[in-house]
Amino acid sequence: MSEQLLFREFRDSGEASTLFFALLLRASDQQTLAAFANEHRRSEGLTGTPTPGHRFHLSLHAIGNYTRLPDRVARACGVAAASVHASAFAVAFDRTMTFATGHDTKPFVLCASDGMMALESLHNQLGQALWRVGLGKHVERRFTPHITLLYDERCAPERLVSPLIFRFDSFVLIHSLVHPSKHVHVARWPLRS
């Protein structure tokens, strides 16, 4: 299927939508994390609705907001991603916390501290590839690997938790739509076994 056909279904949404690269959890890991999110939501006294399991992801690079996704951006993302050569890896997530933001609702997240070299290498490789295809203005050098569990008005302090180890064997380009609210997986690139 050509990139042009791949992007046709959501090119003219008329509303701002976001394009980003991310790592997705396997189905069994989604279930594990959904149970974890519910448990820690209760223990922290939070009331926000947990992220649905199929939407759990670890963002790598945001490519911008668009009401009409330009073909050149779609093609450039594909070229950049195809040039990345990284191996599959596992990451241990062992901390929960609320990220302070200026918004009323703040993300309650699961953060990682082990397996970071491979993850940071993938982040850096993809960032360099995005620079090479002219999308460097979207590359964020600061990188705090996390998975958002829910949004809440209350804040929870940083806490150590028993590590959850997730393996990642591919990365995806996601188009996040507002109405209807959904993540469209545009394309996937495997990591070497």
Secondary structure as GFF3:
##gff-version 3
##sequence-region A 1 193
A	DSSP	alpha_helix	3	8	.	.	.	ID=ss1
A	DSSP	beta_strand	17	24	.	.	.	ID=ss2
A	DSSP	alpha_helix	27	43	.	.	.	ID=ss3
A	DSSP	three_ten_helix	53	55	.	.	.	ID=ss4
A	DSSP	beta_strand	57	66	.	.	.	ID=ss5
A	DSSP	alpha_helix	71	82	.	.	.	ID=ss6
A	DSSP	beta_strand	89	98	.	.	.	ID=ss7
A	DSSP	beta_strand	106	114	.	.	.	ID=ss8
A	DSSP	alpha_helix	116	132	.	.	.	ID=ss9
A	DSSP	three_ten_helix	136	138	.	.	.	ID=ss10
A	DSSP	beta_strand	146	152	.	.	.	ID=ss11
A	DSSP	beta_strand	159	168	.	.	.	ID=ss12
A	DSSP	beta_strand	170	177	.	.	.	ID=ss13
A	DSSP	beta_strand	182	190	.	.	.	ID=ss14
###
